[in-house]
Amino acid sequence: MNEETNRRQRWQARYEAAEGEPQPARVLRELGFLLPREGRALDLACGRGGNALLMAAQGLAVSAWDYAPAAVEDLERRAEAQNLALRPEVRDVVAEPPAPMQFDVIAVSYFLERELAPAIGAALRPGGLLFYETFIRDAVGEHGPSNPAFRLARNELLHLFADLQVVDYREHGRVGDLTQGLRDVAWLVAQKAA
Ligand SMILES: C[S@@+](CC[C@H](N)C(=O)[O-])C[C@H]1O[C@@H](n2cnc3c(N)ncnc32)[C@H](O)[C@@H]1O
């Protein structure tokens, strides 16, 4: 069994045992007011879909993709129960990245496949917004992947999405009073030129 199959099975097992409500990423909780009132959104590598649920509740038509079937089934049940415009799909986003010019919003949280960055940028429509939040190497706490390859280097989101216009970027790293601020993660909200 190769490493990727292994990883996928670990995610599946984790979601089979998951409990509680899925939560949106902090960037969407704090900056959700930047979302458009209508349009098509994608929650990429959605897990149980906290971002997707938030965006659908704000009136967007949301696609949500993840390769772990247990996560997608969980999200399907929630979307149906809440009568939301949400289409969860089991999809390997590396093998099948989004096509160009499809979405007004793309949200990515706690997932980092650098080779996907050009496809993510291209998948935004003119004026479309990217919300990206994930773990950094300059972390204070212990959560997140132990392999530094799965964490962002300093300012890396800015480099990965240099073609987009920055709306909000935050990376506090290990600067200042470590009990305050945005620690362990960085976020980028950026817009494709209209
Ligand atoms: C740390 S979780 C984050 C889930 C969700 N975005 C969140 O914030 O809760 C990473 C997710 O990436 C998914 N994933 C990893 N590689 C993937 C791939 N190639 N295609 C689709 N999903 C993938 C995993 O199944 C897992 O749900």
The ligand as an ORCA input file, in Angstrom:
! r2SCAN-3c Opt
* xyz 0 1
  C      -6.942     18.589      8.292
  S      -8.295     18.050      7.310
  C      -9.117     19.591      7.033
  C     -10.554     19.409      6.678
  C     -11.358     20.697      6.571
  N     -10.868     21.564      5.515
  C     -11.365     21.444      7.887
  O     -10.867     22.566      7.957
  O     -11.883     20.879      8.851
  C      -7.538     17.689      5.730
  C      -8.548     17.093      4.757
  O      -7.945     16.937      3.486
  C      -8.516     15.785      2.886
  N      -7.609     15.405      1.791
  C      -6.280     15.141      1.856
  N      -5.794     14.878      0.635
  C      -6.847     14.986     -0.224
  C      -6.984     14.820     -1.624
  N      -5.928     14.499     -2.405
  N      -8.194     15.004     -2.187
  C      -9.264     15.327     -1.420
  N      -9.208     15.487     -0.083
  C      -8.002     15.321      0.508
  C      -8.610     14.798      4.039
  O      -9.517     13.753      3.801
  C      -9.070     15.730      5.161
  O     -10.464     15.786      5.219
*
